[in-house]
Amino acid sequence: MPDYTPVALPGDIVTGTASATITGRQLLEVSGSGTVAPTATLQSQKIVGVAAQDAVSAGRVTYYGRGVIHESVADGTVTAGDLVGSTNTANREIKSIPASAIDAGATYVQATVNAAINAGLQTDRAILGVALITAADNTKVRWMQF
């Protein structure tokens, strides 16, 4: 078994490309493959750290990372900003987790609602982190662990 060292640890300085104007101390989230921007949504699940300094759009920005950054082999296409989890596909390590679609239906049926909520919770508990870059099937993808 080969040795493994994560790309970065929590609190390490990470660099990326700004996709918007950034002010030091702003919370940053994944905005594209290798890019970050100030957090734009309430309770974002794509937050990756805190800006270390100001940056202009398309410029380089350093930030203090929120979690461990790993590099793993993608199972299927993984898009930057996707929430990721484990896979059981041989020779692959990480896979995009689709957003849970809780749909209780037009007519309220307790069993339907319970099943939908339980399925959504199971999906949410499987999330390991967020993809930092976009990667094709069977290529390496960088992702940040929560």
Protein Blocks (a to p, Z undefined) as FASTA:
>chain_A
ZZdddfbdehiacddddfbdcdehiacddfbehiacddfbghiakbgbdcfbdcdehiac
ddddfbdcdddddedjadehiacdddfbehiabdcdddddddebjbdcfklmmmmmmmmm
mmmmmpnbdcfbdcdehiacddddZZ
